[in-house]
């Protein structure tokens, strides 16, 4: 197992935002309307769902990676850091998911 993290991915995405969008897909997403990235997340989600039914682990891993990548791009566009997302996830580890969902209704 390697030590590559979503934080590392976030840093790479940050570095690529000022590269020409003609040579960087990441830059093209970061410098386009947010709808382009949202559309890609929808496409990647559908591809992931399709891959689950294919019983092809390699394809499934590929689609998970695509979805994670596009979600991190969207977090960057939204000015939300991976640290903020991880803090939110960490805050949920001390409470049952069922209780947390019930608390949202209040």
Secondary structure as GFF3:
##gff-version 3
##sequence-region A 1 106
A	DSSP	alpha_helix	6	16	.	.	.	ID=ss1
A	DSSP	alpha_helix	25	30	.	.	.	ID=ss2
A	DSSP	alpha_helix	34	52	.	.	.	ID=ss3
A	DSSP	alpha_helix	57	77	.	.	.	ID=ss4
A	DSSP	alpha_helix	82	91	.	.	.	ID=ss5
A	DSSP	three_ten_helix	92	94	.	.	.	ID=ss6
A	DSSP	alpha_helix	97	104	.	.	.	ID=ss7
###
